Every structure is written in C-alpha cells, then in structure tokens.
Amino acid sequence: MPPSPPAGRDHRTARGRLAPRRLVGPCVAALLAALPPWTAAGPPSTALDAEVRAAWTSVPLREWARRVSESTGAPVIVDRRLDPELAVTIASDGDTLRSLLDRVAASAGAAVEPLASTTRLAPRDRVGRAAAAEAARIRTLRLLPAALRRSLERRAAWTWPAAARPRDLVAAAAAEASLTITGLDRVPHDHLPAAALPPLQLAERLDLLLADYDLRVAWAPAGGAIVPIEEGVEPGDRAAAPAASRRPPPRRDPKAARLPAAEDDTVYSLRLEATLDQAVPAVAKALGLRSTIDEDSLAARGIDAGEIVRVDARDLSRTELLDALVEPLGLAWKIDENTLRVFAPPAPPR
C-alpha cells in the first residue's frame, strides 16, 4: 500500500457533481489496483465473458473463489501463496467474470492466469508460468503413444480432505491410472485445505496442483517426471500462453512531485454506488486507513452524509482516487496520521 500523503494537505476537486442514483442493496465499494490486460484467450470466452450480478461483503478470498466457481460454472483456483483469508468486498451489476476476477486479483496483489479449463489467481511474479507449462504439456501429449495419451486425457473430478499432502495426492493419482511418476521428492511436505476440482484431464489436474509449487510433470513414453515448471518450456509454448502487457504509466499529477514516489507506481480503479458514510470507510479500509467524516462541516453546506456517491473510473493515482471519491458532493479530503478525513470546505465568498 503506498504511503500516505503528507499530513494536513487539503485536496479539492474542481469538477461538478455526478447525478445521484438510487442505491439498491448494501453498500459495496470496489477499490482495486489495475492489472495488465490479457492479449490472448484462456478458458472459453463464453465463461470469462459471462455477466455476473452479485455482491459479496467481507468474504475470504478462497471462499469467494469457491462461490464464484459454483455460481458461474467457471472454476477459479487461488494459488496457495495468496492470503486465503483476505476479505473480498465487491459488487457486480453485469460486469464480465473476466473483469470481476481482474479486480479481485488486484486487491490481493495478484493477477489472473487463464488456463484451458480453469482460471488461476496467482502472484504477479508467477503469472504466465502455468499457462506456458500447459502449452508445453499439450504439445508433448500429442507425441505420446495413443494408450498413454488416453490415460492422461481421461477426465475425472478430484477431491481431497483438509490436511491432504500434495505428494500423496500425486502418487495416488498416478497409481490409480497405473502410471509411473518420478521426482516425487521434489514436492514439498505440505498440507492442503480441503478442495474439490471439477472433471479435468488427469495431466491437467496434476499440473494444476503442482503449479502452486512451481513444478509440473514432464511426460515421455515411459511415464512422467516432476520437474521445475519452466523446464522443457519452449519459446513457442510461451507465445501460445496468455501474455500480459503493462498499462501505460498513470497520468502525471502536479501534486505527485510532492508525494512519495511509490504513489506513481500503483494504478487504481474505483467503481461504487453508495451513500457517502458507507463509501468513505470502505475505500479507506481498502487503502489501510482509518476514516472520519466531518458531518458538522457537511451540515453547514446543506450536505447529508447519507447522500449517494457514484464513481466509475480507472487508471487513477491514489490522489486521483480520493479526489474521485469526494468529487460527487463537492467535498475535500486530507490524511492526518493514517486517518482519512472527509469534510466540506467553506463555501466560496459571493
């Protein structure tokens, strides 16, 4: 999270109000660091491009992914290196699943990695590896003997209880299919949360599990070997995988020169429709701040804290983000000792 602006500095917006709109349902504010867009398709476009209409409040990330998977039929997998308890508070009124995943991944410091049958939320510095490994696997499977290929492409669901060990799961799956897999000692001694995967190809299931440890199975006619995830991946495999491209740098703000450089490195998006007294705490919490609204100053200007704020903006610096939050009601903000204070400045003299 970027550092706070210097204490006591006021920031006013100069643009006019946005027209209030009736709020339906509870307040949900989505505050998200923007992510690079994918330039190639992953799962079938009909899955990631489906519209989602739902709201979630303080749902742990892994549980949120499970609910989204069940409601959309598009499996979403959370990499074990992400915080599974991160609270997700977000609403979607017709956004695509792809857009929703981008926004939630951003709030988790992650990125979206579309695969053949699933979508992973993975650490940003690991994104693209599993997709390239998948392309390598698909290429290799085409060259295997028909009987082995049929075994590896056989689809089945996969479930395991809490505390299951990944090494044991891989060994059991190989034994059930009468396959030999070497290198099991590469898989760390770990315990997994309970999980249930939909019907997937055996080779796909194994790689999906091993990707969390930067591993995969390299297949040959004699069987499989667990290897580092990038071993055996060719340039063509990377080209076949979804490729990320960075967004252009955020618009320069004259105030940025007086703020810590870290502010320039993070780009935010804000999409909300909520009352002011609900929106301010939600946005502040997402930024790691406390919040307060000076209701006396609002009352002096004839503004009610229950008035609705509606914002839909992308590619913002943090300063621009907070400006966008207060702009609809013509308010101002400043940060004092890690507390975001929103207030109504005095009316200009006539």
BALOBA-1460 file (C-alpha; in Angstrom, 3 decimals):
// residues 350
<rec num="1" residu="m" x="0.000" y="0.000" z="0.000"/>
<rec num="2" residu="p" x="1.504" y="3.375" z="-0.964"/>
<rec num="3" residu="p" x="2.478" y="5.742" z="1.878"/>
<rec num="4" residu="s" x="0.077" y="8.453" z="2.940"/>
<rec num="5" residu="p" x="0.391" y="11.977" z="1.526"/>
<rec num="6" residu="p" x="1.947" y="14.466" z="3.912"/>
<rec num="7" residu="a" x="-0.354" y="15.138" z="6.846"/>
<rec num="8" residu="g" x="-2.615" y="18.116" z="6.733"/>
<rec num="9" residu="r" x="-2.630" y="18.733" z="2.983"/>
<rec num="10" residu="d" x="-6.067" y="19.509" z="1.560"/>
<rec num="11" residu="h" x="-7.158" y="18.260" z="-1.829"/>
<rec num="12" residu="r" x="-10.157" y="19.776" z="-3.544"/>
<rec num="13" residu="t" x="-11.739" y="18.696" z="-6.767"/>
<rec num="14" residu="a" x="-12.848" y="21.301" z="-9.267"/>
<rec num="15" residu="r" x="-15.274" y="19.339" z="-11.400"/>
<rec num="16" residu="g" x="-19.042" y="19.274" z="-10.925"/>
<rec num="17" residu="r" x="-21.237" y="16.718" z="-9.196"/>
<rec num="18" residu="l" x="-22.392" y="13.459" z="-10.639"/>
<rec num="19" residu="a" x="-26.141" y="12.954" z="-10.550"/>
<rec num="20" residu="p" x="-27.183" y="10.821" z="-7.545"/>
<rec num="21" residu="r" x="-28.813" y="7.487" z="-8.318"/>
<rec num="22" residu="r" x="-30.907" y="5.238" z="-6.129"/>
<rec num="23" residu="l" x="-28.822" y="2.698" z="-4.225"/>
<rec num="24" residu="v" x="-30.050" y="-0.876" z="-4.479"/>
<rec num="25" residu="g" x="-28.849" y="-3.286" z="-1.804"/>
<rec num="26" residu="p" x="-25.993" y="-2.851" z="0.669"/>
<rec num="27" residu="c" x="-23.022" y="-0.613" z="0.107"/>
<rec num="28" residu="v" x="-20.180" y="-2.353" z="-1.649"/>
<rec num="29" residu="a" x="-17.096" y="-0.414" z="-2.742"/>
<rec num="30" residu="a" x="-14.517" y="-1.918" z="-5.061"/>
<rec num="31" residu="l" x="-11.039" y="-0.420" z="-4.708"/>
<rec num="32" residu="l" x="-8.530" y="-2.214" z="-6.882"/>
<rec num="33" residu="a" x="-5.042" y="-1.764" z="-8.232"/>
<rec num="34" residu="a" x="-5.307" y="-2.025" z="-12.006"/>
<rec num="35" residu="l" x="-3.785" y="-5.061" z="-13.755"/>
<rec num="36" residu="p" x="-2.387" y="-5.659" z="-17.225"/>
<rec num="37" residu="p" x="-4.977" y="-6.886" z="-19.711"/>
<rec num="38" residu="w" x="-4.505" y="-10.296" z="-21.328"/>
<rec num="39" residu="t" x="-3.866" y="-10.253" z="-25.032"/>
<rec num="40" residu="a" x="-4.836" y="-13.880" z="-25.673"/>
<rec num="41" residu="a" x="-7.754" y="-16.028" z="-24.636"/>
<rec num="42" residu="g" x="-7.552" y="-18.621" z="-21.850"/>
<rec num="43" residu="p" x="-10.700" y="-20.537" z="-20.880"/>
<rec num="44" residu="p" x="-13.624" y="-20.478" z="-23.325"/>
<rec num="45" residu="s" x="-14.652" y="-16.860" z="-23.854"/>
<rec num="46" residu="t" x="-18.247" y="-17.692" z="-23.022"/>
<rec num="47" residu="a" x="-17.151" y="-18.451" z="-19.438"/>
<rec num="48" residu="l" x="-14.970" y="-15.413" z="-18.720"/>
<rec num="49" residu="d" x="-17.183" y="-13.072" z="-20.724"/>
<rec num="50" residu="a" x="-20.368" y="-14.087" z="-18.911"/>
<rec num="51" residu="e" x="-22.094" y="-11.293" z="-16.992"/>
<rec num="52" residu="v" x="-22.134" y="-11.523" z="-13.188"/>
<rec num="53" residu="r" x="-24.720" y="-9.894" z="-10.948"/>
<rec num="54" residu="a" x="-23.910" y="-10.400" z="-7.289"/>
<rec num="55" residu="a" x="-22.429" y="-8.721" z="-4.234"/>
<rec num="56" residu="w" x="-20.071" y="-10.030" z="-1.583"/>
<rec num="57" residu="t" x="-19.117" y="-8.426" z="1.711"/>
<rec num="58" residu="s" x="-16.029" y="-9.495" z="3.676"/>
<rec num="59" residu="v" x="-15.894" y="-12.983" z="2.157"/>
<rec num="60" residu="p" x="-12.470" y="-14.733" z="2.491"/>
<rec num="61" residu="l" x="-10.703" y="-14.940" z="-0.854"/>
<rec num="62" residu="r" x="-10.660" y="-18.735" z="-1.133"/>
<rec num="63" residu="e" x="-14.330" y="-18.979" z="-0.151"/>
<rec num="64" residu="w" x="-15.167" y="-16.196" z="-2.615"/>
<rec num="65" residu="a" x="-13.447" y="-18.142" z="-5.392"/>
<rec num="66" residu="r" x="-15.439" y="-21.247" z="-4.469"/>
<rec num="67" residu="r" x="-18.733" y="-19.353" z="-4.575"/>
<rec num="68" residu="v" x="-17.907" y="-17.728" z="-7.907"/>
<rec num="69" residu="s" x="-16.932" y="-21.105" z="-9.324"/>
<rec num="70" residu="e" x="-20.228" y="-22.635" z="-8.247"/>
<rec num="71" residu="s" x="-22.410" y="-19.767" z="-9.423"/>
<rec num="72" residu="t" x="-20.747" y="-19.303" z="-12.826"/>
<rec num="73" residu="g" x="-19.623" y="-22.839" z="-13.625"/>
<rec num="74" residu="a" x="-16.124" y="-21.457" z="-14.355"/>
<rec num="75" residu="p" x="-13.579" y="-22.960" z="-11.905"/>
<rec num="76" residu="v" x="-11.431" y="-20.347" z="-10.148"/>
<rec num="77" residu="i" x="-8.314" y="-21.570" z="-8.325"/>
<rec num="78" residu="v" x="-6.469" y="-19.491" z="-5.712"/>
<rec num="79" residu="d" x="-2.701" y="-20.021" z="-5.580"/>
<rec num="80" residu="r" x="-1.593" y="-21.178" z="-2.137"/>
<rec num="81" residu="r" x="0.862" y="-18.245" z="-1.917"/>
<rec num="82" residu="l" x="-2.003" y="-15.753" z="-1.756"/>
<rec num="83" residu="d" x="-3.715" y="-14.923" z="1.522"/>
<rec num="84" residu="p" x="-6.799" y="-17.174" z="1.539"/>
<rec num="85" residu="e" x="-8.402" y="-15.115" z="4.311"/>
<rec num="86" residu="l" x="-8.174" y="-11.770" z="2.519"/>
<rec num="87" residu="a" x="-11.635" y="-10.207" z="2.820"/>
<rec num="88" residu="v" x="-13.325" y="-9.623" z="-0.532"/>
<rec num="89" residu="t" x="-15.958" y="-6.895" z="-0.606"/>
<rec num="90" residu="i" x="-17.173" y="-6.234" z="-4.117"/>
<rec num="91" residu="a" x="-20.311" y="-5.923" z="-6.197"/>
<rec num="92" residu="s" x="-21.007" y="-6.654" z="-9.841"/>
<rec num="93" residu="d" x="-24.031" y="-5.468" z="-11.756"/>
<rec num="94" residu="g" x="-23.420" y="-7.045" z="-15.130"/>
<rec num="95" residu="d" x="-19.603" y="-6.906" z="-15.184"/>
<rec num="96" residu="t" x="-17.959" y="-9.783" z="-17.004"/>
<rec num="97" residu="l" x="-16.412" y="-12.549" z="-14.949"/>
<rec num="98" residu="r" x="-13.077" y="-11.633" z="-16.523"/>
<rec num="99" residu="s" x="-13.381" y="-8.047" z="-15.254"/>
<rec num="100" residu="l" x="-14.502" y="-9.197" z="-11.812"/>
<rec num="101" residu="l" x="-11.537" y="-11.565" z="-11.482"/>
<rec num="102" residu="d" x="-9.146" y="-8.810" z="-12.563"/>
<rec num="103" residu="r" x="-10.497" y="-6.518" z="-9.864"/>
<rec num="104" residu="v" x="-10.374" y="-9.091" z="-7.074"/>
<rec num="105" residu="a" x="-6.914" y="-10.284" z="-8.101"/>
<rec num="106" residu="a" x="-5.681" y="-6.694" z="-7.961"/>
<rec num="107" residu="s" x="-6.924" y="-6.276" z="-4.403"/>
<rec num="108" residu="a" x="-4.994" y="-9.438" z="-3.473"/>
<rec num="109" residu="g" x="-1.761" y="-8.251" z="-5.073"/>
<rec num="110" residu="a" x="-2.213" y="-10.959" z="-7.696"/>
<rec num="111" residu="a" x="-3.094" y="-11.383" z="-11.352"/>
<rec num="112" residu="v" x="-5.382" y="-13.585" z="-13.400"/>
<rec num="113" residu="e" x="-3.972" y="-16.546" z="-15.318"/>
<rec num="114" residu="p" x="-6.475" y="-18.169" z="-17.705"/>
<rec num="115" residu="l" x="-5.847" y="-21.860" z="-18.402"/>
<rec num="116" residu="a" x="-7.582" y="-24.397" z="-20.631"/>
<rec num="117" residu="s" x="-10.325" y="-25.363" z="-18.169"/>
<rec num="118" residu="t" x="-9.741" y="-23.182" z="-15.130"/>
<rec num="119" residu="t" x="-8.599" y="-19.710" z="-14.123"/>
<rec num="120" residu="r" x="-5.886" y="-19.186" z="-11.522"/>
<rec num="121" residu="l" x="-5.371" y="-16.196" z="-9.256"/>
<rec num="122" residu="a" x="-1.608" y="-16.198" z="-8.827"/>
<rec num="123" residu="p" x="1.149" y="-13.905" z="-7.533"/>
<rec num="124" residu="r" x="2.008" y="-11.341" z="-10.173"/>
<rec num="125" residu="d" x="5.613" y="-12.509" z="-10.485"/>
<rec num="126" residu="r" x="4.434" y="-16.076" z="-11.201"/>
<rec num="127" residu="v" x="1.739" y="-15.342" z="-13.756"/>
<rec num="128" residu="g" x="2.333" y="-16.895" z="-17.167"/>
<rec num="129" residu="r" x="4.382" y="-19.843" z="-15.945"/>
<rec num="130" residu="a" x="1.480" y="-22.260" z="-15.524"/>
<rec num="131" residu="a" x="-0.006" y="-21.201" z="-18.856"/>
<rec num="132" residu="a" x="3.301" y="-21.758" z="-20.670"/>
<rec num="133" residu="a" x="3.707" y="-25.119" z="-18.921"/>
<rec num="134" residu="e" x="0.195" y="-26.024" z="-20.049"/>
<rec num="135" residu="a" x="1.089" y="-25.226" z="-23.655"/>
<rec num="136" residu="a" x="4.191" y="-27.431" z="-23.298"/>
<rec num="137" residu="r" x="2.079" y="-30.252" z="-21.881"/>
<rec num="138" residu="i" x="-0.454" y="-30.084" z="-24.705"/>
<rec num="139" residu="r" x="2.369" y="-30.110" z="-27.256"/>
<rec num="140" residu="t" x="4.053" y="-33.102" z="-25.588"/>
<rec num="141" residu="l" x="0.878" y="-35.141" z="-25.180"/>
<rec num="142" residu="r" x="0.304" y="-35.114" z="-28.941"/>
<rec num="143" residu="l" x="3.582" y="-37.022" z="-29.372"/>
<rec num="144" residu="l" x="2.885" y="-39.782" z="-26.818"/>
<rec num="145" residu="p" x="1.676" y="-43.304" z="-27.598"/>
<rec num="146" residu="a" x="-2.091" y="-43.399" z="-28.003"/>
<rec num="147" residu="a" x="-2.740" y="-45.567" z="-24.916"/>
<rec num="148" residu="l" x="-0.722" y="-43.278" z="-22.620"/>
<rec num="149" residu="r" x="-2.303" y="-40.178" z="-24.125"/>
<rec num="150" residu="r" x="-5.795" y="-41.558" z="-23.493"/>
<rec num="151" residu="s" x="-4.902" y="-42.198" z="-19.840"/>
<rec num="152" residu="l" x="-3.578" y="-38.676" z="-19.368"/>
<rec num="153" residu="e" x="-6.546" y="-37.074" z="-21.129"/>
<rec num="154" residu="r" x="-9.171" y="-39.034" z="-19.178"/>
<rec num="155" residu="r" x="-11.378" y="-36.616" z="-17.261"/>
<rec num="156" residu="a" x="-12.412" y="-37.075" z="-13.646"/>
<rec num="157" residu="a" x="-13.289" y="-34.929" z="-10.656"/>
<rec num="158" residu="w" x="-10.726" y="-34.673" z="-7.866"/>
<rec num="159" residu="t" x="-11.475" y="-34.066" z="-4.217"/>
<rec num="160" residu="w" x="-9.382" y="-34.308" z="-1.095"/>
<rec num="161" residu="p" x="-9.878" y="-33.612" z="2.625"/>
<rec num="162" residu="a" x="-8.207" y="-30.948" z="4.708"/>
<rec num="163" residu="a" x="-4.553" y="-31.672" z="5.572"/>
<rec num="164" residu="a" x="-4.033" y="-33.871" z="2.487"/>
<rec num="165" residu="r" x="-0.417" y="-33.836" z="1.276"/>
<rec num="166" residu="p" x="0.266" y="-32.907" z="-2.352"/>
<rec num="167" residu="r" x="2.941" y="-35.560" z="-2.705"/>
<rec num="168" residu="d" x="0.492" y="-38.252" z="-1.633"/>
<rec num="169" residu="l" x="-2.211" y="-36.926" z="-3.951"/>
<rec num="170" residu="v" x="0.081" y="-37.050" z="-6.994"/>
<rec num="171" residu="a" x="1.295" y="-40.544" z="-6.100"/>
<rec num="172" residu="a" x="-2.243" y="-41.837" z="-5.588"/>
<rec num="173" residu="a" x="-3.490" y="-40.363" z="-8.867"/>
<rec num="174" residu="a" x="-0.572" y="-41.938" z="-10.759"/>
<rec num="175" residu="a" x="-1.106" y="-45.314" z="-9.106"/>
<rec num="176" residu="e" x="-4.819" y="-45.268" z="-9.900"/>
<rec num="177" residu="a" x="-4.001" y="-44.714" z="-13.591"/>
<rec num="178" residu="s" x="-1.151" y="-47.278" z="-13.497"/>
<rec num="179" residu="l" x="1.385" y="-44.610" z="-14.379"/>
<rec num="180" residu="t" x="4.949" y="-44.097" z="-13.177"/>
<rec num="181" residu="i" x="5.933" y="-40.617" z="-11.995"/>
<rec num="182" residu="t" x="9.441" y="-39.960" z="-10.706"/>
<rec num="183" residu="g" x="10.721" y="-36.997" z="-8.740"/>
<rec num="184" residu="l" x="8.012" y="-37.014" z="-6.076"/>
<rec num="185" residu="d" x="10.630" y="-35.908" z="-3.564"/>
<rec num="186" residu="r" x="10.611" y="-32.510" z="-5.316"/>
<rec num="187" residu="v" x="7.102" y="-31.840" z="-3.956"/>
<rec num="188" residu="p" x="7.371" y="-30.065" z="-0.584"/>
<rec num="189" residu="h" x="5.963" y="-31.637" z="2.543"/>
<rec num="190" residu="d" x="2.817" y="-29.562" z="2.835"/>
<rec num="191" residu="h" x="-0.784" y="-29.839" z="3.969"/>
<rec num="192" residu="l" x="-3.606" y="-28.557" z="1.826"/>
<rec num="193" residu="p" x="-7.064" y="-27.217" z="2.623"/>
<rec num="194" residu="a" x="-9.977" y="-29.363" z="1.503"/>
<rec num="195" residu="a" x="-10.757" y="-28.939" z="-2.177"/>
<rec num="196" residu="a" x="-12.998" y="-30.214" z="-4.940"/>
<rec num="197" residu="l" x="-11.972" y="-29.828" z="-8.581"/>
<rec num="198" residu="p" x="-14.435" y="-30.348" z="-11.440"/>
<rec num="199" residu="p" x="-13.821" y="-33.044" z="-14.068"/>
<rec num="200" residu="l" x="-10.446" y="-32.286" z="-15.668"/>
<rec num="201" residu="q" x="-7.901" y="-34.304" z="-17.608"/>
<rec num="202" residu="l" x="-5.511" y="-36.244" z="-15.353"/>
<rec num="203" residu="a" x="-2.432" y="-34.463" z="-16.722"/>
<rec num="204" residu="e" x="-4.187" y="-31.134" z="-16.269"/>
<rec num="205" residu="r" x="-5.141" y="-31.896" z="-12.662"/>
<rec num="206" residu="l" x="-1.600" y="-32.859" z="-11.716"/>
<rec num="207" residu="d" x="-0.092" y="-29.716" z="-13.223"/>
<rec num="208" residu="l" x="-2.748" y="-27.538" z="-11.607"/>
<rec num="209" residu="l" x="-1.812" y="-28.884" z="-8.179"/>
<rec num="210" residu="l" x="1.945" y="-28.698" z="-8.810"/>
<rec num="211" residu="a" x="1.831" y="-25.135" z="-10.192"/>
<rec num="212" residu="d" x="1.463" y="-23.854" z="-6.624"/>
<rec num="213" residu="y" x="4.997" y="-25.192" z="-6.026"/>
<rec num="214" residu="d" x="6.418" y="-24.024" z="-9.387"/>
<rec num="215" residu="l" x="6.506" y="-27.631" z="-10.592"/>
<rec num="216" residu="r" x="4.926" y="-29.652" z="-13.403"/>
<rec num="217" residu="v" x="5.001" y="-33.162" z="-14.865"/>
<rec num="218" residu="a" x="7.111" y="-33.696" z="-17.970"/>
<rec num="219" residu="w" x="5.729" y="-36.683" z="-19.883"/>
<rec num="220" residu="a" x="7.568" y="-39.250" z="-22.003"/>
<rec num="221" residu="p" x="6.568" y="-42.695" z="-23.336"/>
<rec num="222" residu="a" x="7.983" y="-44.314" z="-20.173"/>
<rec num="223" residu="g" x="5.940" y="-42.095" z="-17.829"/>
<rec num="224" residu="g" x="6.244" y="-38.759" z="-16.088"/>
<rec num="225" residu="a" x="8.871" y="-36.858" z="-14.133"/>
<rec num="226" residu="i" x="8.234" y="-33.922" z="-11.805"/>
<rec num="227" residu="v" x="10.402" y="-31.009" z="-12.938"/>
<rec num="228" residu="p" x="10.597" y="-27.235" z="-12.356"/>
<rec num="229" residu="i" x="7.639" y="-25.550" z="-14.013"/>
<rec num="230" residu="e" x="9.748" y="-23.827" z="-16.677"/>
<rec num="231" residu="e" x="11.877" y="-26.843" z="-17.563"/>
<rec num="232" residu="g" x="11.239" y="-28.030" z="-21.098"/>
<rec num="233" residu="v" x="9.118" y="-24.986" z="-21.948"/>
<rec num="234" residu="e" x="9.959" y="-23.711" z="-25.431"/>
<rec num="235" residu="p" x="9.563" y="-20.177" z="-26.812"/>
<rec num="236" residu="g" x="6.537" y="-21.335" z="-28.794"/>
<rec num="237" residu="d" x="4.871" y="-22.508" z="-25.586"/>
<rec num="238" residu="r" x="5.240" y="-19.056" z="-24.062"/>
<rec num="239" residu="a" x="3.854" y="-17.472" z="-27.203"/>
<rec num="240" residu="a" x="0.814" y="-19.757" z="-27.012"/>
<rec num="241" residu="a" x="0.128" y="-18.762" z="-23.409"/>
<rec num="242" residu="p" x="-1.783" y="-15.592" z="-22.417"/>
<rec num="243" residu="a" x="0.714" y="-12.739" z="-22.492"/>
<rec num="244" residu="a" x="0.483" y="-9.726" z="-20.198"/>
<rec num="245" residu="s" x="1.308" y="-6.204" z="-21.291"/>
<rec num="246" residu="r" x="1.792" y="-3.389" z="-18.857"/>
<rec num="247" residu="r" x="-0.596" y="-0.490" z="-18.738"/>
<rec num="248" residu="p" x="0.864" y="2.862" z="-19.739"/>
<rec num="249" residu="p" x="2.067" y="4.928" z="-16.790"/>
<rec num="250" residu="p" x="-0.695" y="6.776" z="-14.939"/>
<rec num="251" residu="r" x="-1.381" y="10.366" z="-15.818"/>
<rec num="252" residu="r" x="1.059" y="12.704" z="-14.108"/>
<rec num="253" residu="d" x="-0.465" y="14.853" z="-11.421"/>
<rec num="254" residu="p" x="1.331" y="18.083" z="-10.450"/>
<rec num="255" residu="k" x="0.797" y="17.094" z="-6.823"/>
<rec num="256" residu="a" x="2.708" y="13.844" z="-7.419"/>
<rec num="257" residu="a" x="6.051" y="15.639" z="-7.280"/>
<rec num="258" residu="r" x="5.316" y="16.470" z="-3.651"/>
<rec num="259" residu="l" x="4.210" y="12.931" z="-2.782"/>
<rec num="260" residu="p" x="6.310" y="9.807" z="-2.174"/>
<rec num="261" residu="a" x="7.421" y="8.169" z="-5.428"/>
<rec num="262" residu="a" x="5.523" y="4.986" z="-4.519"/>
<rec num="263" residu="e" x="2.250" y="6.721" z="-5.333"/>
<rec num="264" residu="d" x="3.240" y="6.824" z="-9.004"/>
<rec num="265" residu="d" x="3.792" y="3.050" z="-9.077"/>
<rec num="266" residu="t" x="0.248" y="1.974" z="-8.247"/>
<rec num="267" residu="v" x="-2.748" y="2.487" z="-10.501"/>
<rec num="268" residu="y" x="-6.245" y="2.148" z="-9.065"/>
<rec num="269" residu="s" x="-9.774" y="1.681" z="-10.296"/>
<rec num="270" residu="l" x="-12.845" y="2.668" z="-8.323"/>
<rec num="271" residu="r" x="-16.365" y="1.505" z="-9.039"/>
<rec num="272" residu="l" x="-19.018" y="2.152" z="-6.412"/>
<rec num="273" residu="e" x="-22.511" y="3.392" z="-5.791"/>
<rec num="274" residu="a" x="-23.129" y="4.007" z="-2.117"/>
<rec num="275" residu="t" x="-24.000" y="6.565" z="0.491"/>
<rec num="276" residu="l" x="-21.096" y="8.777" z="1.499"/>
<rec num="277" residu="d" x="-20.999" y="7.415" z="5.055"/>
<rec num="278" residu="q" x="-20.665" y="3.891" z="3.638"/>
<rec num="279" residu="a" x="-18.297" y="4.639" z="0.759"/>
<rec num="280" residu="v" x="-15.671" y="6.570" z="2.724"/>
<rec num="281" residu="p" x="-14.986" y="3.839" z="5.334"/>
<rec num="282" residu="a" x="-14.942" y="1.134" z="2.639"/>
<rec num="283" residu="v" x="-12.398" y="2.953" z="0.481"/>
<rec num="284" residu="a" x="-10.294" y="3.987" z="3.473"/>
<rec num="285" residu="k" x="-10.183" y="0.411" z="4.759"/>
<rec num="286" residu="a" x="-9.045" y="-0.856" z="1.357"/>
<rec num="287" residu="l" x="-6.207" y="1.704" z="1.484"/>
<rec num="288" residu="g" x="-5.218" y="0.655" z="5.005"/>
<rec num="289" residu="l" x="-6.531" y="3.869" z="6.571"/>
<rec num="290" residu="r" x="-8.985" y="4.804" z="9.270"/>
<rec num="291" residu="s" x="-11.649" y="7.318" z="8.305"/>
<rec num="292" residu="t" x="-13.812" y="10.096" z="9.659"/>
<rec num="293" residu="i" x="-16.433" y="12.348" z="8.099"/>
<rec num="294" residu="d" x="-16.830" y="15.877" z="9.444"/>
<rec num="295" residu="e" x="-20.626" y="15.909" z="9.464"/>
<rec num="296" residu="d" x="-20.784" y="19.380" z="11.036"/>
<rec num="297" residu="s" x="-18.993" y="20.903" z="8.062"/>
<rec num="298" residu="l" x="-21.289" y="18.962" z="5.714"/>
<rec num="299" residu="a" x="-24.367" y="20.222" z="7.545"/>
<rec num="300" residu="a" x="-23.114" y="23.799" z="7.234"/>
<rec num="301" residu="r" x="-23.152" y="23.338" z="3.470"/>
<rec num="302" residu="g" x="-26.519" y="21.547" z="3.455"/>
<rec num="303" residu="i" x="-24.982" y="18.162" z="2.571"/>
<rec num="304" residu="d" x="-26.174" y="14.944" z="4.195"/>
<rec num="305" residu="a" x="-23.747" y="12.073" z="4.838"/>
<rec num="306" residu="g" x="-26.472" y="9.761" z="3.545"/>
<rec num="307" residu="e" x="-26.304" y="11.242" z="0.042"/>
<rec num="308" residu="i" x="-25.262" y="8.819" z="-2.666"/>
<rec num="309" residu="v" x="-21.846" y="8.859" z="-4.312"/>
<rec num="310" residu="r" x="-21.437" y="7.118" z="-7.646"/>
<rec num="311" residu="v" x="-17.993" y="6.634" z="-9.189"/>
<rec num="312" residu="d" x="-16.759" y="4.531" z="-12.109"/>
<rec num="313" residu="a" x="-13.187" y="5.440" z="-13.021"/>
<rec num="314" residu="r" x="-9.982" y="3.652" z="-13.963"/>
<rec num="315" residu="d" x="-6.227" y="4.298" z="-14.113"/>
<rec num="316" residu="l" x="-6.077" y="6.633" z="-11.134"/>
<rec num="317" residu="s" x="-3.252" y="7.574" z="-8.829"/>
<rec num="318" residu="r" x="-4.193" y="7.414" z="-5.164"/>
<rec num="319" residu="t" x="-4.659" y="11.179" z="-5.080"/>
<rec num="320" residu="e" x="-6.950" y="10.997" z="-8.106"/>
<rec num="321" residu="l" x="-8.766" y="8.081" z="-6.489"/>
<rec num="322" residu="l" x="-9.615" y="10.054" z="-3.354"/>
<rec num="323" residu="d" x="-10.496" y="13.107" z="-5.438"/>
<rec num="324" residu="a" x="-12.956" y="10.940" z="-7.385"/>
<rec num="325" residu="l" x="-14.489" y="9.751" z="-4.125"/>
<rec num="326" residu="v" x="-15.266" y="13.247" z="-2.802"/>
<rec num="327" residu="e" x="-15.969" y="14.903" z="-6.139"/>
<rec num="328" residu="p" x="-19.658" y="13.938" z="-6.478"/>
<rec num="329" residu="l" x="-20.601" y="16.052" z="-3.447"/>
<rec num="330" residu="g" x="-18.000" y="18.796" z="-3.874"/>
<rec num="331" residu="l" x="-16.103" y="17.764" z="-0.737"/>
<rec num="332" residu="a" x="-12.434" y="17.712" z="0.200"/>
<rec num="333" residu="w" x="-10.112" y="15.212" z="1.894"/>
<rec num="334" residu="k" x="-6.862" y="15.085" z="3.779"/>
<rec num="335" residu="i" x="-4.904" y="12.430" z="5.636"/>
<rec num="336" residu="d" x="-3.769" y="13.024" z="9.207"/>
<rec num="337" residu="e" x="-1.800" y="10.293" z="10.990"/>
<rec num="338" residu="n" x="-3.168" y="7.428" z="8.894"/>
<rec num="339" residu="t" x="-6.755" y="8.713" z="9.078"/>
<rec num="340" residu="l" x="-8.632" y="9.846" z="6.001"/>
<rec num="341" residu="r" x="-10.745" y="12.867" z="6.891"/>
<rec num="342" residu="v" x="-13.529" y="13.940" z="4.529"/>
<rec num="343" residu="f" x="-15.101" y="17.343" z="5.035"/>
<rec num="344" residu="a" x="-16.941" y="20.176" z="3.301"/>
<rec num="345" residu="p" x="-14.746" y="23.224" z="2.770"/>
<rec num="346" residu="p" x="-16.302" y="26.636" z="3.439"/>
<rec num="347" residu="a" x="-18.459" y="27.984" z="0.650"/>
<rec num="348" residu="p" x="-16.552" y="30.436" z="-1.542"/>
<rec num="349" residu="p" x="-17.416" y="34.098" z="-0.915"/>
<rec num="350" residu="r" x="-20.062" y="35.556" z="-3.202"/>
